[in-house]
Amino acid sequence: MDIKQLQYFVTIADEGSITAAARKLYMSQPPLSSQMKLLENELNCILFERGARSIHLTDAGQTLYQYAKSILDLNEVAKQETKIAAKKHNGTLRIGIVSSVICSNALEWIQSFSLKYPEIDFELIEGNTYELIQKFQSDLIHLAVLRTPFSKENLTCEPIFTDELVAIGMSHFFNNNDSECTLNELSPHPLITYRRWETILKSQFEARQIPAHFSCINDDVRTTLYFVESGSGIGIVPLSAVSRITEKHVVCKKIKDCTITSDVVLAYNSAIYLPECSRNFIQYIQNLS
């Protein structure tokens, strides 16, 4: 199994047929079919279910497809990084950012950094904390701006700031104009948050024997903000995400009996070689703190 075979395999899977893949690869159909047969023989499994007009991946094919995509991506990264190092060029900073931090001022950090280092290009990868940690293991990103809690095994973390969770919602959900509220005051209302906070928040209510109804659990702080601004309920989000609210009738209140905080950190693997652009960005973040 080699890179060329994996490229053929992924192209066939993406195009949905040998004929379309051969056209895209500028090659004839028989040698492409022959390469796939050799790959199936080597792996001792069937990768495609072949129909009259199209093909579909088997379970084994789906598994190989995920690995093949990562291998091909990493192959491109390796070529780019090697060329950059040979030219002594500052290169491309590949950085992962969790959505809740994009909703704060992460993009402003990058913009400010780019003004200082205009020769550096950026590849931004958005995802949740666990997706980005997986990309570290595949060497597909250099750095990531993440939000705790997460397992920091094999990662060095530079603290950026600490966030607290706050309640946001249309003013009619709250009984008074105080800047604070309690979990007990939130209890009667539909609550909205994203999945990583679900268990921790529920434990806060349960510890005080306060009932809570989470009407919408989602995977992105921006989704929570959308439902809050539509009047669907009270959202519980990191304070730094509040700056992205555009609806003027949404109010923000500190939850005075909620003990949850979250650190935003810049994470990287200090045990591997980091290109100059990554080292510069780490230094930049250290100077912000």
N, C-alpha and C positions, 0 to 999 in steps of 0.2 A: 504494500500500500504506500503510494507516494503522493506528493502534493498535486501532481497533474491529475491523478485518478480522483482525488478528492474534489478538485475543481470541476472535473467532468460530472461527478456524482451530484454535487450541489447544483450545478447548472441544469441537469436533467430534472432534479426535484423541483427547482424553481420554475422551470419552463413547462413542466407537466407532460413532456413527451420527448422521446429520443430525437424525433425529426426536428422539433423546434430547438432543442439543445444543440444539435449538430449545426443547424443554421447559425445560431448565435456564436458558436465556437469556430465557425468557418472550417468545418471538417465534414467528411462524409459520414453517413450513418453506420456502415459496417464496423469500422475501427472503434467507433464510440461504443457500440453494443458489445464488441469484443472486450474492451477495457472493463466494462461493467461486469461482464461474465467472469473475467479474471479476478475482479474484486470480490465478487460473491463466492467464488471458489476458495479464495484465500481466507475469507472470514467464515466459510462453511455455513452460510445462511442466505436466505432470499431477502434482497433489499427492496425490490419493487414488486407490486402486483400489476401485471401488464394487462391493460384492457384494449379494446379495439381502437380507441382514439386517444387514450391518455393512460398514464401510469400513476400509481399511488404508492407511497412509501408504506412498507410493512412496519411493525413495531421495531424490528431490528433496524430498518432503514431510518426511522425517526430518531432512534438513539444515535446512529452514526451521523445523521445530518447535524445534530446539535454540536457534536464534537468537531465535525468537519468545518463548520462555520467558524468556530473558535480558532481552529488550527490555521485556517486560511487568513483570518483577521490577524492572528499573531505573526504569520509569515509576512504579511504586508508591513506590519509594525516593525519587524526585525529589519526588513530591507530599508525602510525609511530612516530608522534610527542609525543604521550603519552608514548610510549615505550622508546623513547630517553630521555624524562624528568625523567622517573623513574630510568634510568641507569646513570643519571648525565653525559650523553655523549654529546659532542658538536654538533653532528647531521649533517643534510643535509641542506645546504643553497639553498633555491629555489628562484632563481632570474631571473626576466625577463629583456631582453635587446633588444632594438630596433636595427634593422639591420644597420642603418647608424652609430651607435656607435660601433657595432661589427667591422665595417670597420675602426674604429680608433684604440684606444688602450685599449678597455674594457677587452679584453681577457688577455692582459698583466697585468692589475690590478688584475684580478682573479688569474692568475698564481702566481703573487707576494704574494697575500694574502694566497694562498694555501701553499706556502713555509713557511710562518709564522705560519699557523695553519694547519699542515698536517693531523690532525685528522678530519677535516671538509670535507665532501663530497659536491658535487655541482650538482644541477639540473638546467640546463639553459633552459629557455623558450624564444624562439625568436618570435617576432611578431611586429606589428605596435603599436604605442602608445595607441590607443584606445582599441585594443585587450588586451593589458597588463593591462590597467586600469580595464577592465571587470573582469580579473582574480583576481585583488585585491578584488573586491566585492564578489567573490566566495571563498576567502581565499585560493586560489590555489598557490599563491606566497607570499613570505615575503616582497620582495623588488623589485624595478625595476629601471633600468637606462633608463630614458626617455629623449625625446627631446621636448622642448617647441616649439610652444604654445599648451597648453591643460588646461582643467579645473582642478584646484588643490583642489577642494572641498574634504574635509576629508583626504587630503594627506599632509604630511610634506615633504618638498623638500630640500635636501642639494645640493647647487650648486657645480658643478665640474669644468666646463669651459664654455666659450662662444664661439660660432662658427659664422663665417660669411659665406654667400653664395658666391661661386666663379664659374667662367665659365671654363669649361674644354673641350678640343677638339683637333683634329689633327691640326698641325701648319698651314696647308693651309687655314683653316677657318678664320684666323686672318691676318690682313693687315700688322702688324709690330711686332717688338720684344719687345714692351713695356710690363711691368709687369701688366698693367691695361688695361681695356677696358670699353666701355660704353654700356648702353642698346641700344643706337642707332646703335652701331657697331654690336650688336648681332641680330638686327632686321631682316636682310635679310636671316638669316640662319635657318635651322630646329633646333628647341630647344627640349631638352629631360630633363625631370625631373620626380620626383615621386609625387604622387597625393596630398600629404599633402601640397606641396608648390604651386600647380597649381593656386589656387585663389589668393594667396598673390602675386605671381610673375606677374600674369596678371594685377593686380591692379597697380603694379609699372609701367608697360608699358602704361597702359591706362591713368594714372595720367599725363604722359608726352606726351600723344597723339602719341605714337610710336607703329606702328603695330608689332605684334609678331605672329609667327607660331610655335605652340607647336606640333611637329610631333609625339612625343611619350610620353604619360603619363602612368606611371606604378606605382607599389606599393612597390618598393624596390630599395634602392640606388644601390645595386649590379646590378640590371637590367639596371639602367641608365649607370653605368660604362661599362657594356658589350657593349651597343650600341655605346657609345662614342669611345671605343677602336676599334670597327669595322668600324669607320668612318662615322656613320649614321648622325651625327650632333654634336651640342654643348650641353653639359650637364650642368645643373645648380645644384650644390650639396654643402653640407656643406664642409668647408675646411678640416675638420678632416678625411673625406672620401677619400681625394686625395692620401693618403699614400698607398692605395691599388691598384693604377694604375700600371700596368706592361708594357704597351705599351710605348716605349721610345719616340715615335713621338707625344704623347699627351702632350699639354702644359696647364698650369693653369694660369688664370688671375683674379685678383681682379676686381670686377665690381664697379667702383668708384662712380656711381650714384645710386646704389642699397642700400637701407637702412635696409635691412632685416638681423637680427641676430637671433640666436637660442641658448638657454641655454641648456646644458646637465646637468641633475640633477639626484640624487639618491632619489627616492620617496618611502615612506612607510606610513603606517597608524599608527600613534603614539598612537591612542586611543585603540589599541588592544595589547595583549601580543605578544612580539616578542621573539623568542628563542635566546639563547646566541650567536649562530653563526651569526644571523642577527645583533645583537647589536655590535658584534665585527667588522663586515663588515662596518657598519655605521661609527664607530669610525675610521676605516682605511681610508674611503673616506674623512672624515673630515680632517684628517691629510694630505691628498694629496692636499687639496685646499689651 
